[in-house]
Amino acid sequence: MSENQNTAVRKGLPSLGSIFNGRSLHNARQNIVREKRIMIVLSVLHFFGVPFNLLVILLQMAIMKKQPDHDWYVVIGCFTTGIAILGGLACALNAMPYLHKKTVVDMRLSLPLNTQQRFVSDYLSGLFIYLIPYVLNELLAFLLVGAGHIFFDGKYLETSGHRTWLCTIFGQMAPLLLRCVVCLLFVMIMLYTVCIFVMTFCGSMLEDICYMVLINCIIPGLIALVSLMLSEVVYGFDFDNIVMKVLPFSSPLGGFIYGVIQIADYINEEQIITGDFLIWLLKFIIVTIIYGVAAYIIYRKRNAEDTGKPVVYNAFYNILMTLCLACIVFLFLALDDDTIIAMVIVSAVFYFLLTVIKNRGFKKFGRSVITYVIIMAICVGSYVLINITAGFGAGNFVPDPAFVKSVSINYSGFDGGSENGHFNSYLRYNDLDIVLREKDNIRIVTEFQKKVIAAHKGPYSDVSNFTMKYTMLNGNTVIRSYDSVPAAL
């Protein structure tokens, strides 16, 4: 906010005492009391997640003395928890209603608070309403896990086939549950922060909700589509390796996907590395802070008169539309170059529909057409440029052995028994990696990679699979996976 509000803002960094004073704490307390019904609803939804499923498991074990069967309860728990997580949108909207409701602007801005106090107290009170139901229910879940570990772990129970089963699930569950709870907690914080960030650019609830959904979908979607495009046009790029370098900490959905991968690794009894989780968590927190700081900067620049406008800053709308149309362009062109007409139709319908809603009619429609053409030219031109240059030379990049710490090689061999002589894709992800650290051996690998790139012809016949992972001296990694290496090499 600007004008009268900013007169109370001191120059330089504010002290904690100036932000968390009696007035700002009173404002936060009033916000929490006013939205206590949301907390009750979220508490009930979260209860039917993990705590309810654990309670069902404990009751089945205690009463029936047998291995629990709770598949349907898991489905219910996932559904209710998902609804509760999406409640972050409602918490954000109610935390700062004066950003999209003209009827409360004068009352809320007349409170004896400066911009910093108002933003921090409103932000934290909304976050409190959003997180406390989750935290309390997860604490209850840990108490139930502890009770299960005390009363049932180490005991034999009957299975559905009248066999005995040694219960160890609660002790095994605790570390994974802790990691998932922490992961989901920070995902919820980022989701709420991103929603506040979007609200600072919008002045109506319709655009708030619409762009909240778009931003949370577009960021991971664009990362996935760019990764797909690079894996298609750049020889040696692997989709999984590209997308997992950025996606897990870039957005709430990316963080959620990372959590699901953690659960899948646990179910498949794969080793879960704590250090990797902590590195992800640090990156995720940093990105969340960036969203929050950006939201505050835009918040300070807003005027009270901006409430009611569909979009406060047209630059935000144009950037958002560019990201959306880039997703459409990359999706169609990466899958099939013959779908250009369909791509133009879909992108035009999407763009002009949102533009008409934003402009509340067909005002300045000619300018919108010109903007659409410019954005589409940028998106298509970017795709063509990446395709022609093989990812701006990334496909031809070979690390200098002098800057390589080690190289890990995974060679699946030639699966002559498979149809058409294709390599065995199962062996591609085996654990038979060869790690080389001597400079002479690393130089041999880099020379081999140069030959593979030079010999690349494209067809997948008479091939073997070769994956190499370079660990650089600065800690970075370079991964190349060649699925069409001529067997002669």
C-alpha positions in Angstrom: 0.0 0.0 0.0 1.1 3.6 -0.6 0.1 7.2 0.0 -1.1 7.6 3.6 0.1 4.2 4.8 3.6 4.7 3.7 4.1 7.8 5.7 4.3 5.6 8.8 7.0 3.4 7.3 10.4 4.1 8.7 13.4 4.1 6.4 15.7 1.1 6.6 15.0 -2.3 8.1 12.4 -2.2 10.8 13.0 -3.8 14.2 10.9 -6.7 15.5 9.6 -4.5 18.3 8.2 -2.0 15.8 6.4 -4.8 13.8 5.2 -7.0 16.7 3.8 -4.3 19.0 0.5 -4.3 20.8 -1.5 -2.9 17.9 -0.2 -5.5 15.3 -0.7 -8.4 17.8 -4.3 -7.2 18.5 -5.0 -7.0 14.8 -3.7 -10.6 14.3 -5.8 -11.8 17.3 -8.9 -10.2 15.9 -8.3 -11.8 12.5 -8.0 -15.3 14.1 -11.1 -14.8 16.2 -13.0 -13.6 13.1 -12.0 -16.7 11.0 -12.2 -19.3 13.8 -14.9 -21.2 11.8 -12.3 -21.9 9.1 -10.0 -23.4 11.7 -12.8 -25.7 12.9 -13.5 -26.9 9.4 -9.8 -27.5 8.6 -9.4 -29.3 11.9 -12.2 -31.8 11.0 -10.8 -32.3 7.5 -7.3 -33.0 8.8 -8.5 -35.3 11.5 -10.0 -37.6 8.9 -6.5 -37.8 7.3 -3.6 -39.5 9.2 -5.1 -39.5 12.7 -8.3 -41.2 11.7 -6.5 -43.8 9.7 -4.2 -44.6 12.6 -7.1 -44.8 15.0 -8.9 -47.3 12.7 -5.7 -49.4 12.5 -5.3 -49.4 16.3 -9.0 -50.3 16.9 -8.8 -53.2 14.3 -5.7 -54.5 16.0 -7.1 -54.2 19.5 -10.6 -55.6 18.8 -10.0 -58.1 16.1 -6.4 -59.1 16.9 -5.6 -59.2 13.2 -3.7 -57.4 10.5 -5.6 -54.1 9.7 -7.4 -53.6 6.5 -8.1 -49.9 5.9 -7.8 -49.2 2.1 -11.0 -47.2 1.9 -10.1 -45.1 4.9 -6.9 -44.1 3.2 -8.9 -42.9 0.2 -11.1 -40.8 2.5 -8.1 -39.5 4.3 -6.3 -38.4 1.1 -9.5 -36.7 -0.1 -10.1 -34.7 3.1 -6.5 -33.8 3.5 -6.4 -32.5 -0.1 -9.4 -30.4 0.6 -7.8 -29.0 3.7 -4.6 -28.2 1.9 -6.5 -26.3 -0.8 -8.1 -24.4 2.1 -5.0 -22.3 1.9 -6.6 -20.3 -0.9 -9.5 -19.4 1.4 -7.2 -18.5 4.3 -5.2 -16.2 2.0 -8.3 -14.5 0.7 -9.7 -13.9 4.2 -6.3 -12.7 5.5 -6.3 -9.6 3.4 -9.8 -9.0 2.2 -9.2 -5.3 1.6 -7.1 -6.3 -1.5 -10.2 -7.4 -3.3 -13.2 -6.0 -1.3 -13.9 -2.3 -1.6 -16.4 -2.4 1.3 -13.6 -3.1 3.9 -10.8 -1.0 2.4 -11.5 2.2 4.4 -12.1 0.4 7.7 -9.0 -1.9 7.5 -6.6 0.9 6.3 -7.8 3.3 9.0 -6.4 1.0 11.7 -3.4 2.5 13.6 -0.9 0.2 11.7 1.8 1.1 9.2 2.3 -1.0 6.1 4.8 -3.4 7.6 2.7 -4.1 10.7 -0.4 -4.6 8.7 1.2 -7.0 6.2 3.0 -9.1 8.7 0.1 -9.3 11.2 -2.4 -10.2 8.4 0.0 -12.6 6.8 0.9 -14.5 10.0 -2.6 -14.6 11.3 -3.9 -16.2 8.1 -1.0 -18.6 8.2 -1.7 -19.5 11.8 -5.4 -20.2 10.9 -4.2 -22.4 8.0 -1.4 -24.4 9.8 -2.6 -24.9 13.4 -5.3 -27.5 12.6 -2.7 -29.4 10.6 0.0 -29.2 13.3 -2.4 -30.3 16.1 -3.7 -33.2 14.1 -0.3 -34.4 13.2 0.8 -34.2 16.8 -2.2 -36.5 17.6 -1.0 -38.8 14.8 2.4 -39.1 16.5 0.8 -39.9 19.8 -1.2 -42.7 18.1 2.0 -44.0 16.4 3.7 -44.1 19.8 0.7 -46.0 21.3 0.8 -48.5 18.5 4.6 -49.0 18.9 4.1 -49.6 22.7 1.1 -51.9 22.5 1.5 -53.8 19.2 5.0 -53.6 17.7 6.8 -56.9 18.3 3.6 -58.9 18.7 2.2 -61.6 16.4 -1.2 -60.9 14.8 -3.5 -63.0 12.6 -3.7 -62.2 8.9 -6.6 -62.8 6.5 -5.1 -66.2 5.5 -5.0 -67.3 9.2 -1.3 -66.9 9.3 0.7 -65.1 11.9 2.1 -61.6 11.2 4.8 -59.8 13.2 3.8 -56.2 13.7 6.5 -53.7 13.2 4.7 -51.0 11.2 4.6 -48.3 13.8 8.3 -48.2 14.5 9.0 -48.2 10.7 6.3 -45.6 10.1 7.6 -43.0 12.5 10.6 -41.7 10.5 8.7 -41.6 7.2 5.7 -39.9 8.9 8.0 -37.2 10.4 9.5 -36.5 7.0 6.1 -36.4 5.2 4.7 -34.1 7.9 7.6 -31.7 7.6 7.4 -31.8 3.8 3.7 -31.1 3.7 4.0 -28.4 6.3 6.4 -26.4 4.2 4.4 -27.1 1.0 1.4 -25.6 2.8 3.4 -22.5 3.8 4.6 -22.0 0.2 1.1 -22.5 -1.2 -0.3 -19.9 1.2 2.6 -17.5 0.4 2.2 -17.9 -3.4 -1.5 -17.1 -3.0 -0.7 -13.9 -1.1 1.8 -13.0 -3.8 -0.9 -13.4 -6.5 -3.3 -11.3 -4.5 -1.0 -8.3 -4.4 -1.3 -8.2 -8.2 -5.1 -8.5 -8.4 -7.9 -6.4 -7.2 -10.9 -8.7 -7.5 -11.7 -12.1 -6.0 -12.4 -13.6 -9.4 -8.9 -12.9 -10.7 -7.5 -13.8 -7.3 -8.9 -17.4 -7.4 -8.3 -17.8 -11.2 -4.6 -16.7 -11.1 -3.9 -18.6 -7.9 -4.8 -21.8 -9.6 -3.0 -20.8 -12.8 0.3 -19.9 -11.0 0.3 -23.0 -8.9 -0.2 -25.2 -12.1 1.8 -23.2 -14.6 5.1 -23.1 -12.8 5.5 -26.9 -12.4 3.8 -27.5 -15.8 6.2 -25.2 -17.6 9.2 -26.9 -15.9 7.9 -30.3 -16.9 7.2 -29.3 -20.5 10.6 -27.5 -20.9 12.2 -30.7 -19.6 10.2 -32.8 -22.0 11.1 -30.5 -24.9 14.8 -30.6 -24.0 14.8 -34.4 -23.7 13.2 -34.6 -27.1 15.5 -32.2 -29.0 18.8 -32.5 -27.1 20.7 -35.8 -27.5 21.7 -37.2 -24.1 19.2 -35.3 -22.0 17.0 -37.4 -19.8 13.6 -36.1 -18.8 13.7 -37.4 -15.2 17.2 -35.9 -14.6 16.2 -32.5 -15.9 12.9 -32.1 -14.2 13.9 -33.3 -10.8 16.7 -30.7 -10.6 14.2 -27.8 -10.5 10.7 -29.1 -10.0 10.8 -30.3 -6.3 11.6 -26.8 -4.8 10.0 -24.5 -7.4 6.4 -24.6 -6.4 3.9 -26.2 -3.9 3.0 -28.9 -6.4 6.6 -29.7 -7.0 7.2 -30.0 -3.2 4.2 -32.3 -3.0 5.5 -34.5 -5.8 8.8 -34.7 -4.0 6.9 -35.9 -0.9 5.1 -38.6 -2.9 8.5 -39.8 -4.3 9.7 -40.1 -0.7 6.8 -42.3 0.1 7.3 -44.4 -3.0 11.0 -44.9 -2.2 10.0 -46.0 1.3 7.4 -48.5 -0.1 9.9 -49.9 -2.6 12.4 -50.2 0.3 14.9 -47.9 -1.4 17.4 -45.9 0.7 16.2 -42.5 1.7 19.1 -40.1 2.1 18.5 -37.6 4.9 21.1 -35.2 3.5 19.2 -34.9 0.2 16.0 -34.2 2.1 17.7 -31.4 4.1 19.1 -29.8 1.0 15.7 -29.9 -0.7 14.1 -28.4 2.4 16.7 -25.5 2.5 16.1 -24.7 -1.2 12.3 -24.9 -0.7 12.5 -22.5 2.3 14.6 -20.0 0.3 12.2 -20.0 -2.6 9.3 -19.5 -0.2 11.0 -16.5 1.3 11.6 -15.1 -2.1 7.8 -15.4 -2.8 7.1 -13.7 0.5 9.5 -10.8 0.0 8.2 -10.2 -3.5 4.7 -10.2 -2.2 5.6 -7.5 0.5 7.4 -5.3 -2.1 4.4 -5.3 -4.4 2.0 -4.9 -1.4 3.8 -1.7 -0.4 3.5 -0.2 -3.9 -0.3 -0.8 -4.1 -2.8 2.1 -3.7 -6.1 1.8 -1.9 -7.8 2.7 -5.2 -6.4 -0.5 -6.8 -9.0 -2.6 -5.0 -11.7 -3.5 -7.5 -9.4 -3.5 -10.5 -9.2 -7.0 -12.2 -5.4 -6.7 -12.5 -3.4 -4.0 -10.7 -0.2 -4.4 -12.9 -0.6 -5.4 -16.5 3.0 -6.6 -16.6 2.0 -9.4 -14.2 -0.8 -10.4 -16.5 1.4 -10.4 -19.6 4.0 -12.5 -18.0 1.4 -15.0 -16.8 -0.1 -15.2 -20.2 3.4 -15.7 -21.7 4.0 -18.6 -19.4 0.6 -20.2 -20.1 1.0 -19.9 -23.9 4.5 -21.2 -23.6 3.1 -24.3 -22.0 0.6 -24.8 -24.8 3.2 -24.2 -27.5 5.8 -26.5 -25.9 3.2 -29.2 -25.3 1.9 -29.3 -28.9 5.3 -28.9 -30.6 7.2 -31.4 -28.4 4.6 -34.1 -29.1 4.0 -33.5 -32.8 5.0 -30.8 -35.2 1.9 -31.4 -37.3 -0.5 -29.9 -34.6 0.3 -26.3 -35.3 -3.4 -25.4 -36.2 -4.7 -27.1 -33.1 -2.0 -25.3 -31.1 -3.1 -21.9 -32.5 -6.8 -22.6 -31.8 -6.3 -23.7 -28.2 -3.9 -20.9 -27.4 -6.2 -18.3 -29.0 -9.3 -19.5 -27.2 -7.4 -19.6 -23.8 -5.8 -16.2 -24.2 -8.8 -14.3 -25.5 -11.2 -15.9 -23.0 -9.0 -14.7 -20.1 -8.5 -11.3 -21.7 -12.2 -10.7 -22.2 -12.8 -11.6 -18.5 -9.9 -9.3 -17.4 -11.2 -6.4 -19.6 -14.8 -7.1 -18.6 -15.7 -7.1 -22.3 -14.1 -6.5 -25.7 -12.4 -3.2 -24.8 -9.0 -2.7 -26.4 -9.5 -6.0 -28.4 -7.2 -4.9 -31.2 -4.3 -4.3 -28.7 -5.0 -7.8 -27.3 -4.7 -9.4 -30.7 -1.3 -7.7 -31.2 -0.2 -8.8 -27.8 -1.2 -12.4 -28.5 0.7 -12.4 -31.8 3.8 -11.1 -30.1 3.6 -13.6 -27.2 3.1 -16.5 -29.6 6.0 -15.4 -31.8 8.2 -15.3 -28.7 7.1 -18.8 -27.6 7.4 -20.4 -31.0 10.7 -18.6 -31.7 12.1 -19.9 -28.4 11.1 -23.5 -29.2 12.7 -23.2 -32.7 15.9 -21.6 -31.4 16.3 -24.3 -28.7 15.7 -27.0 -31.3 18.1 -25.6 -33.8 20.9 -25.0 -31.3 20.4 -28.3 -29.5 19.6 -26.6 -26.2 22.0 -23.7 -26.9 24.8 -26.2 -27.2 24.0 -28.3 -24.2 23.7 -31.4 -26.3 27.3 -31.1 -27.4 28.7 -30.1 -24.0 31.4 -32.4 -22.7 32.9 -31.5 -19.3 36.6 -30.7 -19.0 38.3 -33.5 -17.2 40.3 -31.0 -15.2 37.1 -29.8 -13.5 35.6 -33.3 -12.9 35.9 -34.9 -9.5 34.5 -38.3 -10.5 32.3 -39.9 -13.1 29.8 -42.7 -12.5 29.0 -45.0 -15.4 25.9 -47.2 -15.8 26.0 -49.5 -18.8 23.0 -51.7 -19.3 24.4 -53.6 -22.3 22.7 -54.8 -25.4 19.5 -56.7 -25.0 19.5 -58.9 -28.0 16.4 -60.8 -26.9 14.1 -57.8 -26.9 11.9 -56.9 -29.9 13.7 -55.0 -32.7 17.0 -55.2 -30.7 16.0 -52.4 -28.3 18.0 -52.2 -25.1 16.6 -53.6 -21.8 15.0 -50.5 -20.2 14.8 -52.3 -16.8 18.6 -52.6 -16.7 18.9 -48.8 -17.3 18.3 -48.1 -13.6 20.3 -50.9 -12.0 22.8 -50.3 -9.3 25.8 -51.6 -11.1 27.5 -48.2 -11.4 31.2 -47.9 -12.0 32.8 -44.9 -10.3 36.0 -43.5 -11.8 38.1 -40.9 -10.0 41.5 -41.0 -11.8 42.0 -38.1 -14.3 43.2 -40.5 -17.1 40.0 -42.6 -16.7 37.8 -39.5 -16.7 39.5 -38.3 -19.8 38.8 -41.7 -21.5 35.1 -41.3 -20.6 34.9 -37.7 -22.0 36.6 -38.8 -25.2 34.1 -41.6 -25.5 31.2 -39.2 -25.0 32.6 -37.0 -27.8 32.6 -40.0 -30.1 29.0 -40.9 -29.1 27.8 -37.4 -29.9 29.7 -37.3 -33.3 28.3 -40.8 -34.2 24.7 -40.0 -33.3 22.4 -40.7 -36.3 19.0 -41.0 -34.5 17.6 -44.4 -35.3 17.1 -46.9 -32.4 18.5 -50.0 -34.0 21.6 -52.0 -33.0 22.0 -50.0 -29.8 23.1 -50.2 -26.3 22.4 -47.9 -23.3 25.0 -45.8 -21.7 24.5 -43.3 -18.8 27.3 -41.2 -17.3 27.1 -38.9 -14.3 29.9 -36.3 -13.8 30.4 -34.9 -10.3 32.2 -31.6 -10.8 34.7 -30.0 -8.4 32.2 -27.3 -7.5 29.6 -29.9 -6.4 27.4 -29.7 -9.5 26.4 -32.8 -11.5 26.2 -33.3 -15.3 24.1 -36.3 -16.3 23.9 -37.7 -19.9 21.9 -40.8 -20.8 22.5 -42.1 -24.4 19.8 -44.5 -25.6 21.1 -44.9 -29.1 24.8 -45.6 -28.7 26.1 -47.6 -31.7 27.2 -51.0 -30.5 30.5 -50.6 -32.4 31.6 -47.9 -30.0 
